[in-house]
Amino acid sequence: MTVDELIYDDRAPWAIAADGGGSSLNRTASNLVGTLATSWTGTAPNPGTVSLATIGPAVTATVRDNNFEVRPDLLDSFQFTFNSDVNVAVEHLTMVNDTLGGDSVSMAGVNFSYDAATFTATWDFEDMPDLDPGYYSFTLSDSVTAVQGNLPIDGDADGNAGGDYVEQIYVAIPGDANLDGVVTLSIPNVFTRINTGDVAIARANVNANFPTTWRDGDFNGDGNVTLSIPNVFTRINSGDVAIARANVGMDVRPPGAGFAASAAAELAAAQTTAVEFNDSDERTDEEERGNQRIVSDVLKPSGYDALDSVFSALQG
């Protein structure tokens, strides 16, 4: 059912001034019939307006350090870019450890800079102790204000000034190739014939003939995936597969976030699904703990002689 209708004509008795001459076509009264030319007139344009006085600066981009793809287990810096010049200081950013249920993280030792030309604020974490593996949330306070007008940032993106900006990051477990918050031994898929377990990923790319990344199993960032690099003096093994093996079962996914079972269940599943490969580099538990950032004793599956056959079956 047609409620109202308008078919404009650029000839009298219609308002000719509204035919591209600068005027707009306006109904003279809301209760008049739209099909009649006498119900309309040409008047000066009266568009809707937006009150910029209520819109604060917005975060337009965030950048975690450029080294993220090489070493996601480290946090060097974090940048916020705004759409206008702002008043911002080091204390406007806080951090909590989501893995530990929201514990506050000290920002002592963090360096700060602001580039007014690009509206970019940078927090530099290189002088801080390395963060433990886990999920962390940054909160940028709405105490950050516009230089012009002094309005707080629109951190919650609701179109009005005010509201903190929150973003979560993941500081990876050494050995977590797929960056899912838990290190697994073997997750074979008999349908796709692909194994997405972290140790399996690293094992498949040992001595690969292409430049490797963290996601390929290069956890020490040297461009190559290695099986074992034991150091008899430091009793540390910096081989990529050794790093992953040392952390099998470690799970830092935040509680109550809808994730899978506990680390113990993950480890039990890994042990029953497949066990690790048999290699000739027998080493003690201490030597097998990976690099210096691995500080916890983790359970290691036994029966290392069966995984090669699993890989062969999946790749056969």
Contacts in CASP RR format, 6 or more apart in sequence:
PFRMAT RR
TARGET T0000
AUTHOR 0000-0000-0000
METHOD contacts of the structure
MODEL  1
MTVDELIYDDRAPWAIAADGGGSSLNRTASNLVGTLATSWTGTAPNPGTV
SLATIGPAVTATVRDNNFEVRPDLLDSFQFTFNSDVNVAVEHLTMVNDTL
GGDSVSMAGVNFSYDAATFTATWDFEDMPDLDPGYYSFTLSDSVTAVQGN
LPIDGDADGNAGGDYVEQIYVAIPGDANLDGVVTLSIPNVFTRINTGDVA
IARANVNANFPTTWRDGDFNGDGNVTLSIPNVFTRINSGDVAIARANVGM
DVRPPGAGFAASAAAELAAAQTTAVEFNDSDERTDEEERGNQRIVSDVLK
PSGYDALDSVFSALQG
4 33 0 8 1.000
4 34 0 8 1.000
4 35 0 8 1.000
5 34 0 8 1.000
5 35 0 8 1.000
6 34 0 8 1.000
6 35 0 8 1.000
6 40 0 8 1.000
7 35 0 8 1.000
8 14 0 8 1.000
8 18 0 8 1.000
8 25 0 8 1.000
8 40 0 8 1.000
9 37 0 8 1.000
10 16 0 8 1.000
10 19 0 8 1.000
13 37 0 8 1.000
13 38 0 8 1.000
14 37 0 8 1.000
14 40 0 8 1.000
15 23 0 8 1.000
15 25 0 8 1.000
15 37 0 8 1.000
15 40 0 8 1.000
15 41 0 8 1.000
15 42 0 8 1.000
17 23 0 8 1.000
17 42 0 8 1.000
18 24 0 8 1.000
18 25 0 8 1.000
18 40 0 8 1.000
18 42 0 8 1.000
22 45 0 8 1.000
23 42 0 8 1.000
23 43 0 8 1.000
23 44 0 8 1.000
23 45 0 8 1.000
24 42 0 8 1.000
24 43 0 8 1.000
24 44 0 8 1.000
24 45 0 8 1.000
24 46 0 8 1.000
25 40 0 8 1.000
25 41 0 8 1.000
25 42 0 8 1.000
26 40 0 8 1.000
26 41 0 8 1.000
26 42 0 8 1.000
26 43 0 8 1.000
26 46 0 8 1.000
27 34 0 8 1.000
27 39 0 8 1.000
27 40 0 8 1.000
28 38 0 8 1.000
28 39 0 8 1.000
28 40 0 8 1.000
28 41 0 8 1.000
29 39 0 8 1.000
32 38 0 8 1.000
32 39 0 8 1.000
33 39 0 8 1.000
34 40 0 8 1.000
53 151 0 8 1.000
54 151 0 8 1.000
54 159 0 8 1.000
54 160 0 8 1.000
54 161 0 8 1.000
55 151 0 8 1.000
55 154 0 8 1.000
55 159 0 8 1.000
55 160 0 8 1.000
55 161 0 8 1.000
56 146 0 8 1.000
56 151 0 8 1.000
56 152 0 8 1.000
56 153 0 8 1.000
56 154 0 8 1.000
56 160 0 8 1.000
56 161 0 8 1.000
56 162 0 8 1.000
57 82 0 8 1.000
57 83 0 8 1.000
57 84 0 8 1.000
57 86 0 8 1.000
57 144 0 8 1.000
57 145 0 8 1.000
57 146 0 8 1.000
57 151 0 8 1.000
57 153 0 8 1.000
57 154 0 8 1.000
58 82 0 8 1.000
58 83 0 8 1.000
58 153 0 8 1.000
58 154 0 8 1.000
58 155 0 8 1.000
58 157 0 8 1.000
59 80 0 8 1.000
59 81 0 8 1.000
59 82 0 8 1.000
59 140 0 8 1.000
59 153 0 8 1.000
59 155 0 8 1.000
59 165 0 8 1.000
60 81 0 8 1.000
60 82 0 8 1.000
60 83 0 8 1.000
61 79 0 8 1.000
61 80 0 8 1.000
61 81 0 8 1.000
62 78 0 8 1.000
62 79 0 8 1.000
62 80 0 8 1.000
62 81 0 8 1.000
62 167 0 8 1.000
63 78 0 8 1.000
63 79 0 8 1.000
63 81 0 8 1.000
64 75 0 8 1.000
64 77 0 8 1.000
64 78 0 8 1.000
64 169 0 8 1.000
65 74 0 8 1.000
65 75 0 8 1.000
65 76 0 8 1.000
65 77 0 8 1.000
65 78 0 8 1.000
67 74 0 8 1.000
67 76 0 8 1.000
69 213 0 8 1.000
69 214 0 8 1.000
70 213 0 8 1.000
70 214 0 8 1.000
70 221 0 8 1.000
71 214 0 8 1.000
71 221 0 8 1.000
72 170 0 8 1.000
72 171 0 8 1.000
72 172 0 8 1.000
72 179 0 8 1.000
72 214 0 8 1.000
73 133 0 8 1.000
73 171 0 8 1.000
73 172 0 8 1.000
73 173 0 8 1.000
73 174 0 8 1.000
73 219 0 8 1.000
73 293 0 8 1.000
74 130 0 8 1.000
74 171 0 8 1.000
75 125 0 8 1.000
75 130 0 8 1.000
75 131 0 8 1.000
75 169 0 8 1.000
75 171 0 8 1.000
76 124 0 8 1.000
76 125 0 8 1.000
76 126 0 8 1.000
77 122 0 8 1.000
77 123 0 8 1.000
77 124 0 8 1.000
77 125 0 8 1.000
77 126 0 8 1.000
78 93 0 8 1.000
78 122 0 8 1.000
78 123 0 8 1.000
78 125 0 8 1.000
78 138 0 8 1.000
78 169 0 8 1.000
79 120 0 8 1.000
79 121 0 8 1.000
79 122 0 8 1.000
79 123 0 8 1.000
80 88 0 8 1.000
80 120 0 8 1.000
80 121 0 8 1.000
80 140 0 8 1.000
80 165 0 8 1.000
81 118 0 8 1.000
81 119 0 8 1.000
81 120 0 8 1.000
81 121 0 8 1.000
82 119 0 8 1.000
82 120 0 8 1.000
82 121 0 8 1.000
82 144 0 8 1.000
82 153 0 8 1.000
83 119 0 8 1.000
84 119 0 8 1.000
84 146 0 8 1.000
84 147 0 8 1.000
84 148 0 8 1.000
85 116 0 8 1.000
85 119 0 8 1.000
85 146 0 8 1.000
85 147 0 8 1.000
85 148 0 8 1.000
86 119 0 8 1.000
86 121 0 8 1.000
86 144 0 8 1.000
86 145 0 8 1.000
86 146 0 8 1.000
86 147 0 8 1.000
86 153 0 8 1.000
87 144 0 8 1.000
87 145 0 8 1.000
87 146 0 8 1.000
87 147 0 8 1.000
87 150 0 8 1.000
88 114 0 8 1.000
88 121 0 8 1.000
88 144 0 8 1.000
89 112 0 8 1.000
90 107 0 8 1.000
90 110 0 8 1.000
90 111 0 8 1.000
90 112 0 8 1.000
90 123 0 8 1.000
92 140 0 8 1.000
92 141 0 8 1.000
92 143 0 8 1.000
92 144 0 8 1.000
93 107 0 8 1.000
93 123 0 8 1.000
93 138 0 8 1.000
93 139 0 8 1.000
93 140 0 8 1.000
93 141 0 8 1.000
94 104 0 8 1.000
94 107 0 8 1.000
94 138 0 8 1.000
94 139 0 8 1.000
94 141 0 8 1.000
95 104 0 8 1.000
95 105 0 8 1.000
95 107 0 8 1.000
95 136 0 8 1.000
95 137 0 8 1.000
95 138 0 8 1.000
95 139 0 8 1.000
96 102 0 8 1.000
96 103 0 8 1.000
96 104 0 8 1.000
96 105 0 8 1.000
96 136 0 8 1.000
96 137 0 8 1.000
96 139 0 8 1.000
97 103 0 8 1.000
97 104 0 8 1.000
97 105 0 8 1.000
97 132 0 8 1.000
97 134 0 8 1.000
97 135 0 8 1.000
97 136 0 8 1.000
98 134 0 8 1.000
98 135 0 8 1.000
98 136 0 8 1.000
98 137 0 8 1.000
98 168 0 8 1.000
98 254 0 8 1.000
98 257 0 8 1.000
99 133 0 8 1.000
99 134 0 8 1.000
99 135 0 8 1.000
99 136 0 8 1.000
99 252 0 8 1.000
99 253 0 8 1.000
99 254 0 8 1.000
101 254 0 8 1.000
101 255 0 8 1.000
102 137 0 8 1.000
105 131 0 8 1.000
105 136 0 8 1.000
107 123 0 8 1.000
107 128 0 8 1.000
108 128 0 8 1.000
109 127 0 8 1.000
109 128 0 8 1.000
110 123 0 8 1.000
110 124 0 8 1.000
110 125 0 8 1.000
110 127 0 8 1.000
110 128 0 8 1.000
111 123 0 8 1.000
111 124 0 8 1.000
111 126 0 8 1.000
111 127 0 8 1.000
112 121 0 8 1.000
112 122 0 8 1.000
112 123 0 8 1.000
112 124 0 8 1.000
113 121 0 8 1.000
113 122 0 8 1.000
113 124 0 8 1.000
114 120 0 8 1.000
114 121 0 8 1.000
114 122 0 8 1.000
115 121 0 8 1.000
115 122 0 8 1.000
125 131 0 8 1.000
130 293 0 8 1.000
131 171 0 8 1.000
132 171 0 8 1.000
133 171 0 8 1.000
133 172 0 8 1.000
133 173 0 8 1.000
133 174 0 8 1.000
133 176 0 8 1.000
133 181 0 8 1.000
133 250 0 8 1.000
133 252 0 8 1.000
134 170 0 8 1.000
134 171 0 8 1.000
134 172 0 8 1.000
134 173 0 8 1.000
134 181 0 8 1.000
134 252 0 8 1.000
135 168 0 8 1.000
135 169 0 8 1.000
135 170 0 8 1.000
135 171 0 8 1.000
135 181 0 8 1.000
135 252 0 8 1.000
135 253 0 8 1.000
135 254 0 8 1.000
136 168 0 8 1.000
136 169 0 8 1.000
136 170 0 8 1.000
136 171 0 8 1.000
137 166 0 8 1.000
137 167 0 8 1.000
137 168 0 8 1.000
137 169 0 8 1.000
138 166 0 8 1.000
138 167 0 8 1.000
138 168 0 8 1.000
138 169 0 8 1.000
139 164 0 8 1.000
139 165 0 8 1.000
139 166 0 8 1.000
140 153 0 8 1.000
140 155 0 8 1.000
140 164 0 8 1.000
140 165 0 8 1.000
140 166 0 8 1.000
141 164 0 8 1.000
142 152 0 8 1.000
142 153 0 8 1.000
142 155 0 8 1.000
142 161 0 8 1.000
142 162 0 8 1.000
142 163 0 8 1.000
142 164 0 8 1.000
142 165 0 8 1.000
143 152 0 8 1.000
144 152 0 8 1.000
144 153 0 8 1.000
145 151 0 8 1.000
145 152 0 8 1.000
145 153 0 8 1.000
146 152 0 8 1.000
146 153 0 8 1.000
151 161 0 8 1.000
151 162 0 8 1.000
152 161 0 8 1.000
152 162 0 8 1.000
152 163 0 8 1.000
153 161 0 8 1.000
153 162 0 8 1.000
153 163 0 8 1.000
153 165 0 8 1.000
154 160 0 8 1.000
154 161 0 8 1.000
154 162 0 8 1.000
154 163 0 8 1.000
155 162 0 8 1.000
155 163 0 8 1.000
155 164 0 8 1.000
155 165 0 8 1.000
156 162 0 8 1.000
156 163 0 8 1.000
156 164 0 8 1.000
156 165 0 8 1.000
170 179 0 8 1.000
170 181 0 8 1.000
172 179 0 8 1.000
172 181 0 8 1.000
172 214 0 8 1.000
173 181 0 8 1.000
173 182 0 8 1.000
173 183 0 8 1.000
173 247 0 8 1.000
173 250 0 8 1.000
173 252 0 8 1.000
174 219 0 8 1.000
174 243 0 8 1.000
174 244 0 8 1.000
174 247 0 8 1.000
174 290 0 8 1.000
174 291 0 8 1.000
174 293 0 8 1.000
174 294 0 8 1.000
175 183 0 8 1.000
175 198 0 8 1.000
175 199 0 8 1.000
175 202 0 8 1.000
175 217 0 8 1.000
175 219 0 8 1.000
175 240 0 8 1.000
175 243 0 8 1.000
175 244 0 8 1.000
175 247 0 8 1.000
176 182 0 8 1.000
176 183 0 8 1.000
176 198 0 8 1.000
176 247 0 8 1.000
177 197 0 8 1.000
177 198 0 8 1.000
177 201 0 8 1.000
177 202 0 8 1.000
177 214 0 8 1.000
177 215 0 8 1.000
177 216 0 8 1.000
177 217 0 8 1.000
177 219 0 8 1.000
177 244 0 8 1.000
178 196 0 8 1.000
178 197 0 8 1.000
178 198 0 8 1.000
178 201 0 8 1.000
178 215 0 8 1.000
179 214 0 8 1.000
179 215 0 8 1.000
180 253 0 8 1.000
181 251 0 8 1.000
181 252 0 8 1.000
181 253 0 8 1.000
182 249 0 8 1.000
182 250 0 8 1.000
182 251 0 8 1.000
182 252 0 8 1.000
182 253 0 8 1.000
182 260 0 8 1.000
182 263 0 8 1.000
182 266 0 8 1.000
183 198 0 8 1.000
183 199 0 8 1.000
183 244 0 8 1.000
183 247 0 8 1.000
183 248 0 8 1.000
183 249 0 8 1.000
183 250 0 8 1.000
183 251 0 8 1.000
184 196 0 8 1.000
184 197 0 8 1.000
184 198 0 8 1.000
184 199 0 8 1.000
184 248 0 8 1.000
184 249 0 8 1.000
184 266 0 8 1.000
184 270 0 8 1.000
185 197 0 8 1.000
185 198 0 8 1.000
185 199 0 8 1.000
185 200 0 8 1.000
185 245 0 8 1.000
185 248 0 8 1.000
185 267 0 8 1.000
185 270 0 8 1.000
185 271 0 8 1.000
185 273 0 8 1.000
185 274 0 8 1.000
185 275 0 8 1.000
185 276 0 8 1.000
185 301 0 8 1.000
185 307 0 8 1.000
186 195 0 8 1.000
186 197 0 8 1.000
186 199 0 8 1.000
186 200 0 8 1.000
186 270 0 8 1.000
186 273 0 8 1.000
186 274 0 8 1.000
186 275 0 8 1.000
186 276 0 8 1.000
186 307 0 8 1.000
186 310 0 8 1.000
187 195 0 8 1.000
187 196 0 8 1.000
187 197 0 8 1.000
187 200 0 8 1.000
187 270 0 8 1.000
187 273 0 8 1.000
188 194 0 8 1.000
188 195 0 8 1.000
188 200 0 8 1.000
188 273 0 8 1.000
188 274 0 8 1.000
188 310 0 8 1.000
188 314 0 8 1.000
189 195 0 8 1.000
189 196 0 8 1.000
190 314 0 8 1.000
193 314 0 8 1.000
193 315 0 8 1.000
193 316 0 8 1.000
194 314 0 8 1.000
195 201 0 8 1.000
195 204 0 8 1.000
195 310 0 8 1.000
195 311 0 8 1.000
195 314 0 8 1.000
198 217 0 8 1.000
198 244 0 8 1.000
198 248 0 8 1.000
199 241 0 8 1.000
199 244 0 8 1.000
199 245 0 8 1.000
199 248 0 8 1.000
199 276 0 8 1.000
200 274 0 8 1.000
200 307 0 8 1.000
200 311 0 8 1.000
201 215 0 8 1.000
201 216 0 8 1.000
201 217 0 8 1.000
202 216 0 8 1.000
202 217 0 8 1.000
202 219 0 8 1.000
202 225 0 8 1.000
202 240 0 8 1.000
202 241 0 8 1.000
202 244 0 8 1.000
203 227 0 8 1.000
203 241 0 8 1.000
203 277 0 8 1.000
203 307 0 8 1.000
203 311 0 8 1.000
204 311 0 8 1.000
205 212 0 8 1.000
205 216 0 8 1.000
205 217 0 8 1.000
205 218 0 8 1.000
205 225 0 8 1.000
206 225 0 8 1.000
206 226 0 8 1.000
206 227 0 8 1.000
206 240 0 8 1.000
206 241 0 8 1.000
207 224 0 8 1.000
207 225 0 8 1.000
207 226 0 8 1.000
208 216 0 8 1.000
208 224 0 8 1.000
208 225 0 8 1.000
211 223 0 8 1.000
212 218 0 8 1.000
212 223 0 8 1.000
212 224 0 8 1.000
212 225 0 8 1.000
213 223 0 8 1.000
214 221 0 8 1.000
216 225 0 8 1.000
217 225 0 8 1.000
217 240 0 8 1.000
217 244 0 8 1.000
218 224 0 8 1.000
218 225 0 8 1.000
218 240 0 8 1.000
219 239 0 8 1.000
219 240 0 8 1.000
219 243 0 8 1.000
219 244 0 8 1.000
219 291 0 8 1.000
220 238 0 8 1.000
220 239 0 8 1.000
220 240 0 8 1.000
220 243 0 8 1.000
220 291 0 8 1.000
225 240 0 8 1.000
225 241 0 8 1.000
226 239 0 8 1.000
226 240 0 8 1.000
226 241 0 8 1.000
227 239 0 8 1.000
227 240 0 8 1.000
227 241 0 8 1.000
227 242 0 8 1.000
227 279 0 8 1.000
227 281 0 8 1.000
228 237 0 8 1.000
228 239 0 8 1.000
228 241 0 8 1.000
228 242 0 8 1.000
228 279 0 8 1.000
228 281 0 8 1.000
228 283 0 8 1.000
229 237 0 8 1.000
229 238 0 8 1.000
229 239 0 8 1.000
229 242 0 8 1.000
230 236 0 8 1.000
230 237 0 8 1.000
230 242 0 8 1.000
230 281 0 8 1.000
230 283 0 8 1.000
230 287 0 8 1.000
231 237 0 8 1.000
231 238 0 8 1.000
232 287 0 8 1.000
234 292 0 8 1.000
235 284 0 8 1.000
235 286 0 8 1.000
235 287 0 8 1.000
236 287 0 8 1.000
236 289 0 8 1.000
236 290 0 8 1.000
236 291 0 8 1.000
236 292 0 8 1.000
237 243 0 8 1.000
237 246 0 8 1.000
237 283 0 8 1.000
237 287 0 8 1.000
237 288 0 8 1.000
237 289 0 8 1.000
237 290 0 8 1.000
237 291 0 8 1.000
238 290 0 8 1.000
238 291 0 8 1.000
239 290 0 8 1.000
242 283 0 8 1.000
242 288 0 8 1.000
242 290 0 8 1.000
243 290 0 8 1.000
243 291 0 8 1.000
243 294 0 8 1.000
245 276 0 8 1.000
245 288 0 8 1.000
245 300 0 8 1.000
246 288 0 8 1.000
246 289 0 8 1.000
246 290 0 8 1.000
246 294 0 8 1.000
246 298 0 8 1.000
246 300 0 8 1.000
247 290 0 8 1.000
247 294 0 8 1.000
247 298 0 8 1.000
248 267 0 8 1.000
248 270 0 8 1.000
248 298 0 8 1.000
248 299 0 8 1.000
248 300 0 8 1.000
248 301 0 8 1.000
249 263 0 8 1.000
249 264 0 8 1.000
249 266 0 8 1.000
249 267 0 8 1.000
249 270 0 8 1.000
249 298 0 8 1.000
249 299 0 8 1.000
250 263 0 8 1.000
250 296 0 8 1.000
250 298 0 8 1.000
251 262 0 8 1.000
251 263 0 8 1.000
251 266 0 8 1.000
253 259 0 8 1.000
253 260 0 8 1.000
260 266 0 8 1.000
261 269 0 8 1.000
267 299 0 8 1.000
267 301 0 8 1.000
270 301 0 8 1.000
271 301 0 8 1.000
271 302 0 8 1.000
274 306 0 8 1.000
274 307 0 8 1.000
274 310 0 8 1.000
275 301 0 8 1.000
275 302 0 8 1.000
275 303 0 8 1.000
275 304 0 8 1.000
275 305 0 8 1.000
275 306 0 8 1.000
275 307 0 8 1.000
276 301 0 8 1.000
276 303 0 8 1.000
276 304 0 8 1.000
276 307 0 8 1.000
277 304 0 8 1.000
277 305 0 8 1.000
277 307 0 8 1.000
277 308 0 8 1.000
277 311 0 8 1.000
278 303 0 8 1.000
278 304 0 8 1.000
278 305 0 8 1.000
278 306 0 8 1.000
278 307 0 8 1.000
278 308 0 8 1.000
279 304 0 8 1.000
285 297 0 8 1.000
285 300 0 8 1.000
288 300 0 8 1.000
289 297 0 8 1.000
END
